Amino acid sequence: MTTISEPVSTAVLAAPLKSDKNHALGIQSGNVTLTWSGVEGGTYQVQASSDLTVWSALPPAILASGDGAVSVVETATARTNPRLFYRATRASLATYDRHGIAGTYFTITTPVGGDADTVTPDNAARGSAMSVVIELPTPPPPANVGVASIACTGMTVSGIVRYSQTLITATFTVTANATTGARNVVVTYNGGITRTLTNGFTVN
């Protein structure tokens, strides 16, 4: 297929929505090189442990200056340590303005979404279907845990897509006899983790 006949919106995963991934480790001439795909504006701290219990920070903290690979080299480490484990943790993230960003992602079309702890749009009539953007309240759930279900009284929820750690899209189909008024939206993740948006959606 070379063409698409219907309108297409392109969603771009970029900071601050992007997750850290593609961790790799290499050893050459006794030097240990750690690389990962970082988030632009993220400050990372590399830690090392010989027993996976006690972790020590390896200075200095690293600032990801671009939206690509972050690399750290430990010189001669492999020659002096028979066994060593590493992990990279994101200690902080720069503040981003929200212009052109739909919640925690943006598109080449009109942005949608709102601030944290919101459903956009946040209301619908009985008997209607509505595509919504859910931006989760803090603290955010783990980045790599899938969404098991979304519950909202008086409606069925389908087409659930988790775009990032804090952003979910779905379709709310309101039953014809649903009670009007505000109700909670409960997001359940695999493993039983939940996040509740109190009075997050209203049936008119």
C-alpha positions in Angstrom: 0.0 0.0 0.0 1.4 3.4 -1.0 -1.5 5.8 -0.2 -4.1 6.2 2.5 -7.5 7.7 1.4 -8.7 8.9 4.8 -7.3 11.7 7.1 -4.4 10.7 9.2 -3.1 12.2 12.5 0.5 11.6 13.4 1.3 11.3 17.2 4.9 11.9 18.1 6.3 10.5 21.4 8.7 13.1 22.6 9.8 14.5 26.0 8.3 14.7 28.5 6.2 11.7 27.5 9.0 9.4 26.2 10.2 6.5 28.3 13.8 5.5 29.0 14.7 2.3 27.0 17.2 0.4 24.9 19.7 0.0 27.8 22.9 -1.7 26.7 26.3 -2.4 28.2 29.7 -3.0 26.4 33.2 -3.9 27.7 36.3 -3.1 25.7 39.9 -3.0 27.0 38.6 -3.0 30.6 36.3 0.0 30.1 32.6 -0.4 30.6 30.3 1.6 28.4 26.6 2.0 29.3 24.1 3.5 26.8 20.4 4.1 26.8 17.8 6.1 25.0 17.2 9.0 27.3 14.7 11.8 27.5 15.7 15.3 26.5 16.0 17.4 29.6 16.3 14.4 31.8 19.0 14.2 34.5 20.3 10.7 35.1 22.3 9.1 37.9 24.2 5.9 37.1 24.6 3.6 40.1 26.7 0.4 40.6 26.4 -2.6 42.9 28.3 -5.7 43.5 25.4 -7.6 45.1 22.2 -5.9 43.8 21.5 -4.8 47.4 23.8 -1.8 48.1 24.0 0.7 45.3 26.5 3.5 45.0 26.1 6.6 42.8 28.8 7.1 40.2 29.4 10.9 39.8 28.6 13.0 38.0 24.9 13.2 37.2 24.3 13.2 33.4 22.0 15.6 31.6 20.5 14.4 28.4 21.0 17.3 26.0 19.1 15.7 23.1 16.3 13.2 22.5 18.7 10.3 21.7 21.3 8.0 23.2 23.0 8.8 26.4 26.4 7.2 27.0 28.7 6.8 30.0 32.1 5.2 30.2 33.7 3.7 33.3 37.5 3.5 32.7 39.3 0.3 33.7 36.3 -0.9 35.8 36.2 -4.4 34.3 39.8 -5.0 35.3 39.3 -4.2 39.0 35.9 -5.6 39.7 35.1 -9.3 39.1 31.4 -8.6 39.2 29.5 -5.3 39.0 25.8 -4.4 38.2 24.7 -1.1 36.8 21.4 0.8 36.7 20.6 4.3 35.4 17.8 6.2 37.1 16.2 9.5 36.0 16.6 11.8 38.9 14.7 14.8 37.4 13.1 16.2 34.2 13.2 19.7 32.9 10.0 21.7 32.9 8.3 21.7 29.5 5.7 24.2 28.3 2.5 22.6 27.0 2.0 24.6 23.8 1.2 22.2 21.0 1.2 19.2 23.4 -1.9 17.1 23.8 -1.6 16.1 27.5 1.8 14.4 27.2 2.0 14.0 23.4 1.3 16.2 20.4 0.0 15.8 17.0 0.3 17.6 13.7 -3.5 18.3 14.0 -5.4 20.2 16.6 -4.1 19.2 20.1 -6.4 17.5 22.6 -6.1 16.7 26.2 -5.7 18.7 29.4 -3.8 19.0 32.6 -3.1 16.1 35.0 -6.2 14.4 36.5 -8.5 15.2 33.6 -10.6 13.5 31.0 -11.0 15.4 27.7 -13.8 15.8 26.7 -15.2 15.4 30.1 -18.9 14.9 29.2 -21.3 13.2 26.8 -25.0 12.7 26.2 -26.8 9.4 27.0 -26.7 7.0 24.0 -23.6 8.6 22.5 -20.0 7.5 22.0 -17.0 9.8 22.7 -13.3 9.5 22.1 -11.5 10.8 25.2 -8.0 11.5 26.4 -7.3 10.6 30.0 -4.3 12.3 31.7 -3.6 10.5 35.0 -3.3 12.0 38.4 0.0 11.7 40.3 1.9 9.7 41.3 2.2 8.2 37.8 1.9 4.4 37.5 4.9 2.3 36.4 5.9 3.2 32.8 5.8 -0.3 31.4 2.6 -1.7 33.0 -0.3 -2.3 30.6 -3.8 -1.0 31.2 -6.2 -3.9 32.1 -9.4 -1.9 32.1 -11.1 1.4 32.6 -14.4 1.6 34.5 -16.9 4.4 34.4 -20.5 3.8 35.6 -23.2 3.7 32.9 -20.9 3.1 30.0 -18.6 0.7 28.2 -15.0 1.6 27.5 -13.2 0.3 24.4 -10.2 1.1 22.2 -7.8 1.7 25.1 -4.4 2.9 24.1 -1.7 3.9 26.5 0.5 6.5 24.8 2.8 7.2 27.7 3.2 6.9 31.4 0.5 9.4 32.1 -1.6 9.5 28.9 -4.4 7.1 27.8 -6.9 7.4 25.0 -10.2 5.4 24.8 -13.8 5.4 23.6 -16.6 5.9 26.1 -20.0 4.6 24.9 -22.7 5.9 27.2 -25.8 3.6 27.6 -29.2 5.1 26.7 -30.5 4.8 30.2 -27.4 5.9 32.1 -27.9 8.1 35.1 -27.0 11.7 34.5 -24.3 13.5 36.5 -20.6 13.2 37.3 -18.9 9.9 38.1 -15.5 8.5 38.8 -13.2 7.1 36.1 -11.1 4.2 37.5 -8.1 3.0 35.5 -6.8 -0.4 36.5 -3.4 -1.7 35.4 -2.1 -5.2 35.1 -1.2 -6.3 38.6 -4.1 -4.4 40.3 -2.6 -0.9 40.4 -5.4 1.7 40.1 -5.7 5.4 39.5 -9.0 7.2 40.1 -10.1 10.5 38.5 -12.8 11.6 40.9 -15.9 13.0 39.1 -13.8 12.8 36.0 -16.7 12.4 33.5 -20.3 13.6 33.4 -23.3 12.2 31.6 -25.7 14.9 30.4 
